[in-house]
Amino acid sequence: MDRDSRCGADSSGVVAHAYTLGLLRRNRIRRIARLAGLDIRAGLPSRGGQVAIWGAGPRSWRGRAVARWRRAGVVHLEDAFLRSVRTGRQGSAPLGLVIDRKGLYFDCSAPSELEDMLNGADLSDAALLQRAESGIRRLKGAHISKYNAFDPALAPPFDDYVLVVDQTRNDASIRLGGANGDSFRRMLAAARAENPGKPILVKTHPEVAARHRAGYLPGDAITGADGAETCVTDRPLSPWRLLSGASRVYCVTSLMGFEAILAGHRPRVFGRPFYAGWGLSDDEQVIERRERRLKPAQLFAAAMLLYPCWYDPYRDRLCDFETVVDILEARARAWREDHRGYDAHEIRLWKRPHLRRFLRDAGRGLRFRGQPRPGHRPALIWAGKTSAEKERALGAPARPVLRLEDGFLRSRGLGAELVPPLSLVLDDLGIYFDPARESRLERLLNGAESLPDDAIRRARRLRRKLVRARISKYNLPGSMSPVDGHDDGRRRILVPAQVEDDASIRLGAGRIRRNIDLLRETRQRNPDAIILYKPHPDVQAGLRPGAVSAEMLAGLADEIIDDPDPTAAIDRVDEVWTITSTLGFEALLRGRQVVCLGVPFYAGWGLTRDLTPPPARRKARLSLDALVWAALIAYPRYFDPVTSRACPVEVAVDRLAQGAGLSTGPVNHALSKLQGMFASWAPLWR
């Protein structure tokens, strides 16, 4: 049984009636259900119809009563095992559902579709198990769990401990999982008795930590007769970090027991959750129906790949597990980096509302300030405006300073025309265009030699999509015509101009620092080649320095390319010669040879011909897809202008290709026109 057949992807829609306001009013749940072939409505079912019931809450009896009265079938709905960044009580909508027409996966008294799948489905398919192994690695590596508002950098209070998992009081999964409050007391007693002298770390549920619900285990630290400490923590610790430091794991029915199995533990289980009884846990209770012995990857394949209906809110469609992990990884990263807030310094006025939208998880904690001054919260400053003196004034290194810059897939339009970006980088080490010190991107690239296969495959898909859709940094409309008169077999070289006062030139150039000198060097080294020169759009608009007159171009360039679309220019050439332009990176994506006269971020990894020696720190020899993974997936953050949420790179590429939500707005458009009128005064207002 595959996910699409379970989720009714080919169904025209089955009507199911519901009797709780929560199920009828929660639009996200109804939308996922409808996409899965289940149309949830109010009203009475016909004889033999369907009744939809959410979980086993205090009002679920209504649906069961109507189903008995009308002799209707029951469809059970619940959150999937990866839900959101924050809890539902904190306003987060789910990214997946389980829709089970047989039972509740957490009700051990009767079978569910998940239990049937674990008992009888073919879980030996090599491709399925490869996906499962990759999925387990991704969840662990990205610290993704059901809820994700935690900080992976936080360390547990002990180095070696026994982990005991508490849950919310009176949760239905406890009652229907064959457990009660006494189960938690017995679990804690067993953990102490079976691990004498070892500290016990009790992990509370996120809703208990948020004071929405109560737990079962005591909230105060306890020292036992053997001197071992029992510590209860409600800190936002990563479940995966907790599991990696634990010597043993004890749970009742918590989903962390499932994650413990995926982390390599054999948890001691005091209830009867869906993951118990398959030979992967030490179970206090026996479930006679569960006779099959499974491997962790098989358990994961059924519970995560086949059973849930996953939802992509950006494209409003059902999706696979991997897409949901991409989404959660992007959203969790945004929350984890932003929720403490920032002091943003020297940010231009027109950028501030867009930055506030981009850093929405900072909320009221994002404060804009003028000149740098010390503070306690992380500081943001535009990378091109920072200096060692300014960073000292901000309180670095004691205070984190993040350098802000546009990403490599920015927008449909120029920043100089006040078009807001869809991608930004926030670098806590340096900045990608400054080779004098290590940046976060450089560190990612140095570690990218041994990327897992799933990361390489994702990068390859992204690269091919960019090339196919002709996506570049600014995505300006082009109108380039075929080449005339140069079809003589000579090498074609593209020389892209740059803004000569740009920070990437100031910090990353070698002895060649001007566009005219770049052209002269290229011509001198390639006297017989056809050289195509592409002026920079900001320079052509008179907004930035770097213009080369027609008289100076004579004899150096065979053709001037005025078309703003760089991908069309790249398609016409064999090589690109550049100082530090990101167009060199875009040429690499399209299979062109790139010669670097400066030290851009993509130089020094064995993919370019480097005429200026790159830093000795750049030791890795990378594939092109490893470069794409670091530069376009792991390093930048992306923002979806349609949903106003953090998003994966693939969503940003779709928006750039389709133009959805990318209007600059009337205010920015008017300011851009006014800026153009005063272009010759640019040094005064920039």
N, C-alpha and C positions, 0 to 999 in steps of 0.2 A: 504493500500500500504506500503510495507516495503522498507528499503533502498536498499537491493540487487536487487529487481525488478526495482526500479527507476534507479539505477546505471548500469544496464545492466550486472550484474555479470554472468548471464547465456547466454549472447548474444555472437554470433560468431564475432560481429564487424560490425558496420555500418560506411560507408565512409562518411565523411563530409568535404567539401572543404572550405578553409579559404583564406582570401585576405588581411591579415595584417601580416607583418614580425614578429611582436611580438608573435602572436599566432603560427606561423609556426616555429619559432626559439626557443621558450621557451620549452626546453625538458621536464621539470617537468610537465607542463600543458598537453603536448601531451601524456606523459606517463600515467598520471592519467586518462585522457580521454580514452586512449586505453584500460586500465584495466576496465574501466566502459562500454566498448563496443562501443566506438566512435573513429574511425580511422581518424585523421585530416591530410589532405593532401592539396597540391596545385593542381590547375587545375580547370576544369569546371565540375559542376555536370550534371548528366543526367536529363532528364525531370522527375520531381518527386523525385529528389535526395535530398541531405541535404547540407546546408551551415552552417558553424560554425562561430559565431560572438562573439567576446570578449566584454562584457559589452555594453556601449553606448558611447564609445570614439569618437574622431573627425574623425576616419577612419572607423568606423563601417558602414557608409553609403555604402561602397563598397559591403560588403556582402549582405546587404538588396537589393541593386540594382541588383546584380547577381541573387539573389533568385527570385525577381520579373520577371526578364528576362527569367530565366530557369524554372519558376513555381516550384521552389524547396522549401522544408521545411527549417525552420530556427531553429538551436539549439543555445541557448544562454548559454555562459559560464561566470562564475565570480568566484572570490575568495569566499571560504566559510567563515563563521563568526568567526572562529578561524584560523588565517593564519600562523603566524610565530613569531619569537622573534622581529626582526627588520622589517622595511618596505621593499617592493619590490625594491624601489629605492636604498636601502642600501644593496642589494644583497641577501636578504633572499628569498628562494623558498617557495611556499605555501604547506601546509599540507592537503589541501582539496579544492574541487571545488563544485560549484553548476552547474548542467547541466540541463537546463530547456528547454523543447521542446515547451513550450507554450508562455512564455514571460519572462521579467526581473522582479525579485522580487521587485526591487525598482522603477518600472514604474507603477504608480498608474492609468494610463489611460486604462490599460487592465489587465485581470487576468494573473496570473502565476501559475505554478504547486504548489508553496508554498501557494498561496492564496486559490487555490482549496482544498489543503490539510487542511488548517485551517478552511475553510468553511464546508467541507463535510467528512473528514476522521474520522474514529473511533479513538478518542483520549481519550477514557475512560478505556482502558486496564490497569489493576492494575500493571502488570509488567512493562509496558512502563512508567507509571507515577512514579513508584518507581525509575526507571533508571533516569527519568528527575529530580526528587527531589535530588537524589544522585549527578547528574551532576551539578546542580546549587550549591550545597554545595561545591563540589570540585573546581569549578571555583572561588568561593568566598574565600575559604580557602587557595588556592594556588595562588590567585591573577593572574588568567589567563584571558586574554582578546584577542581581535583580534590581536593586536600587544603587545609585552611584554617587551620591553626595557625600563622598569621603575623600580623604587626602592620602594617596599612596605613599607619600614621603613620611607620614607619621609612623613612628616605631612603637611596638608594644612595650609595656613597662618592664618585661623580663626578656632575657635572651633565650631561655629554654623553659617551657611551661606546658601544662596540660590545659587544653582549650575546652571550655564548657559553654554550650550555646543556649542562652535563654530565649524565650519567645514571648509574644504578647498574651496576656491573660485572657482566657476563654476563647482563644482563636478556634475556628471551626476545624482546622487541620489537626488540632490536638485532640478534641473530642472525637472526631471521626477517624483519627489515626490511632485509636485504641489507647489513649493516654489521658492523664488528668494532672492536677497540681501535685499529687503525690509522686508522679513519675519524675518530676524535676528534682524533688528532694532526694529520691533514691539515686538519681543520676549524679547529683553533686556528692552524695555520700560515697558512691562507688568510685568516683574520680579521686577522692581523697584517700580511700582505703587502698586502691590499686596502684597509687603512685605516691608512696610515703616520702615525705621530704621535698616533694616537687611543688613549686608554686602553681596555684590554680588560677587561671584567667577566665572570668565569666564575661562573655560578650552579650550585651543587650541588643534588642531589636531596634532598628532606626526609629520606629514610631514611639518606642519607650524613651529613647534618647531625646526625641523631640517633645516629650511630655504629652503626647496624644493618647497613649495607652499605658497600662501598667504591665510589669513583667511578673515572673514567678520567683526568681531567686533574690536573695537579700541584696540590698543596695549598698551595704557597708562592707569595708574590708574586714576580714576575719583571719586571725592567726590560730591554727590548730594546735593540738597538744604536741605534735611532732615538730612544731616551729614553722611549718609550711604556711605560706600566706595565701589567702584567697582574695583576689582582687577583682572587683566588678568594674568594668570599663564601659562608658557610654561615649567615648571619644570616637570621632569619625575615622576609624581605622579601616584599611582595605581588608576585606575577607581573605583575599589571596595572600596578603602579607601575614595576617594572623595564622593562616594555615601553614605557611612555609616555616614559621618559627615554632610550631607546636610539635611536641613529641607524640601526643595522643589527642584524639578529638572525641568528645561526648556530646550527644544531641538527643532530642526526642523526635520531633518531626520536621525540624527546621530545614530550609533549602540549603543551609550551610553544610548539612550532612552530605548532600549530593555534591557540593563543591569540594568537600573533603575527599570524596572518592576520586574526583577528577584531579585533585592535587597530589594523589598518591597515598592517601591515608586509608586505613580500614577503620571507619568510625564505629564507636560503640553506640548503638541506637536503642532507645528505650520506648519508642512508639512503633508504629507500622506505616511509615511514609512510603511513597511510590518507589523509592530507590532501595528499600530494604528487601531482604528475602531472595536476592539474586547472587549470593555468594561473595558480595563485595563489602559486607559490613558484619560486625559482630552484633547479632540481634538478640534482644531480651525476649522478644515474642516471635512466634512462628506464624507464617502465613502459608497455609498448606497449598493454596492455589499456585504459588510461585515456586515452581520446581526447576526452572531453567537456570543454568549457571552462565553469567554474562561477564564480558570484559568491560572496563570503563568506557571505551570508545563505543561499544554497542549500546550501553545505557544512554550515553550522550546522543548517539544518532537518533534513537527513538524519541527521547524527551525534548531535544532541541531542533532536530532537522525535520522529523516526520510528523510529529504530533501537533505543534502550534501552527496558527495562522499568523504569519508575520506581516507587518504593515509598514509601508513607506509613506510618511505624511507629506513629503515634498512632491511626490508624483501621484499621490492619492491612488495607490494600488497595492495589492498584495505583493510580497517580495520574499526572498529567501533569507535564511539566517545570517549569511555573510553581510547582506545589505544592512540589516538591523544592527549588527556589530559596528559597521562603519558609522552609522548614525549615532549610536550611543557613545562611541569613542569620541566623535566630534563634540557632542553635547557635554559629555562628562569632562572633557578637557577644558572646555570653556568655563564650566562651573568651577572646576578645581583651581583654575588659574585666576578667576575674576572675583570669586565671592567675597574675598577679604576687602575688595575695593582698591582704588589707586588714587594717587595724587598725580594728575597729568599736567606737565609743565610745558609752556611755550607751544601750545597747540593752536593753530590758526583758527579763527572764529568759524569759518565755513565748514571746517572738518569736525567741529565739536558735536553737532547733533548726530552725524553719521557714526562717530566714534562711540557715542552713548548707545546707539542702537546695536553696534557691533559688540560692545562689552556689556550687554544687557544684564548679565548675571552679577555685575558689580552694583547694579541698582543705584541707590542714593550714595553709595560708597565711592562713586567716581566723581572726583572734584577737580575742576580745572583751575590752575594757578598760573601766575605770570612767571617771574624769574624764579630759578631754583632756590628752594629753601629746605632745611632739614624737616623730617617728619618720621612717623612710625610705619605708615603703610607703604607698600611697594610704590616706587616712582616710575612714571612713564615719561619718556621724552623722545621727540622725533630724532631718529638716528643721525640724520644729516646735520642736526643742530647741536649735538652733544659734544663734549670735550672732557678731558680729564679734570679740568678745573670745575666744570659744571657738575660732574658726577661727585666730586669731593664735596661740593656745596650741598648736594642732595643727601649726603650722609653715607655714601658708598665707602667701603664695602659692607659696613654693618647693616645698611639698609639696602634691600634689593632695588636695583635700577634696571628697568627693561627698556631696551631701545626699540622704538616702533618704526616700521617701514612697510611700504606696499609689498605685497607678494608678487609672484612671477606670473600669475593669472589675475590681472587686476580688475579690468572693467571693459566696457565698450565705450571708449572715449578717454581722453587724456586727463591726468590730474591737473595739468595747467588750465584745463577748461572747466575745472571744479566738478568733475565727475567722481562720485565717491567710489571707493574700492570695494570689491567683494572678497578680497583676501588681504591679510596683514600678517606680518611676522612680529613677534614679541620676543626679543632675544635677551636672555639674562647673562650671556657671556661676552658677546661683542656684537658685531653685525656682519652680515654675509659679504658686504662689499669692502670690508677693511681686512686685508690679509696680514696686517701687522700683529693681530692677536686672534686667538681662537674664537670662533663664533659657535653658537649652538648648531648651526648647519654643518660647519666643518666637523664637529664632534660626531654628528649623525653620519656623515659621509665616511669618516674613519672607521665607524663601526658597521658599515653596510656591506662589507665583503662577504659576510656569512648570513645574509638574510634568509629567512625561511622561504620555501617555495611559494607559499600563498601570497607573501608580500611581493615577490618578484612577479607573479602572475598578475596581481592587481596593478602594479606599475606598468606592466606591458600592455594591459587592456587600456589603461589611461593614456599611455603614449599613443597608441594606435587611434584612440578616439580623438585626441587632440589633432593629430595629423589629418584624419578623415574629415573632421569638422572645421579644419583650418582655423583653430583657436590659437591666439597669441596673447601677449601681455595686454594690449589695448584694444585689439579687435576692431580696428578702424575699417570702414567700408573701402573696398578697392575696386579698381577698374582696369587692371593691367592687361594689355594686349600681348599677343605672342611676339617674340623677338624677330626683328627683320634685319637681314643683311649681315648676321654674325654666325651663320651656320657653316663654319669652316673648320670645326674640330678643335679649335683652341680652347684652353682652359678658361673658364669663366669665374671671376672672383667678385664677390659682393663685399663692398666696404661700407659698413653702416656708420654714419656720423653719430657723435654723442654730444651731449651738453657739456661744454668744456669746464664749467664750474661745478659740475655735478660731484657729489661726494665720492662716487665710485671712481672718478678720474683723479680727484685729489688724493685719495687713499690707495687706490689700486693700480694706478698707471706706473709704467717704468719710465724710460727716457722719452718715449713718445707720448705726448700729452695733448696735442692739438690735432684737429681733423686734417688740416693740410699736411702735417707731418706724417700722419698715418697713411695718407694717400701717396706721398712721396716714397715712403719706405716700401709700401706694397708695390708700387711701380718699379722701384729699383730692383727689388728681388724677383719680380715677375715681368720682365720687359716685353715678353711676347703674349701675355695673357690679355683677355678682354676684361676690363675692370668696370664694374657697375657701381656707382656711388649713390648712396641713399641718404639724403639729408634727414636730420632729426625733425619730427613734426613741431616740437616746441621751438626749435631754432627757426624753422621756416615761418612760424607764426610771429616771430620777433619777440618771443617771451623769454628766451634764454640765449646766452652767447655760444658761438661756435660756427657761425656762417663762413662759408668759403665762396669767394666771388667766382663768376664765370671765367674771368681772365686767369685766375689761379688754377682753375680746374683744367684748363687747356693742356693737353698732352699727358695729363695724369689719369683722367677718367674717360672711357669710351662712351659712356651713357650715364645720364642723370635720371634716377628713378624718383619721380614725384609721387607715385602711387603710395598711399599710406599703409597699405596692407603688406606687412613684412613677409608673410608666408608665400605670397605670389613672387616676391623677389627671390626668396630662397629657392623656390622651384626652378628658377631659371639659371642657377649657378652650380658649380662644382665645389667651390670653397667659399668660406667667409673669413676675412681678415678683420680683426677687431682689437680694440684696446681692452674694454671690459663690458661691452654691451651685452644685455640679456638676449639680443638677437642671435648671438653666438650659441647660447643654450638652445634656442628654438631651432637653429640650424642642426645642432647635434640630434635633436629629436627627429629630424627629417632626413637623417643619414648623410649629412654633408660633413666634409672635413673642415675643421675650424682651427685657425692659427691665431694665437693670443699674443699680443704685444704687451699687455698688462697682465694682472693676476686676478681675473674674475673668479667667482666661487666655483665654476665648473672646470677650471684649469688645475693641472697637477695630479689628476687621478688616472692618467693613462688614456684619456679619451681625446685629448687635444694636442696640437703641436705648440709648445710653449717657448717663445723667444725671450721671455723674462722668467728667470728661475722662480718657481713657486716656493712657498715655505716648506722647510724640511718636515714640518708637522704632518704634511699631507702624504702619508705613507701607503694608504690603501690603493690597490689597483681595482678599479670598479668596472662593472658592466654598465651599459647605458641605462638599463632598467633600475639598477641600484641607485644611480644618480637621480632618476625620476622619482623613485620612492622617497628619498631624503628631501629633495628640493620642492616637490609638489604635494606630497602626502604627509610626511612627518613634520616638516618644519613650519609651514604656514598654517594659519587658521582661516576658515572660510565662513561667509555669511550669506544666507539666502534672503534676497530682498522681497520674496513673495511671502514667506512665512515669518520673516524677521527673527530667524533662529540660526544658531550655529549649524553648519551642515558639512557633510563630506565634500571632498574636492569634486566628485562626480556630479553632484547637484549643481555646484557652481559652474562647471563646464556646460551643463545643460542650459542653465540660465544665460550664459554668455552666447551659446549657439542660437538660442531662441529669442533672446532679447527680453525675456519676461521679467517685469519688475525693475527695469534698469533706467527708467526715466530720471533725469537729473532734477526735475522739479523747476517751477517758474523762477524761484528766487535764485537758485544757482545758475540757471540759464541767463538771467539778467545780469548777475554779477560777472559771469564769464564774458558777456558782450562788453560790459564796462571795462573789464580788465584788458580786453583786446584793444579798446580805444586808447588806452594808456600804456600800450606795450613798450614803447620806447622809454618809459619811466620805470620799467620793471625792477631795476636795482634798488629803487626807493621803497617799493611796496612788498617785495618778496622777503 
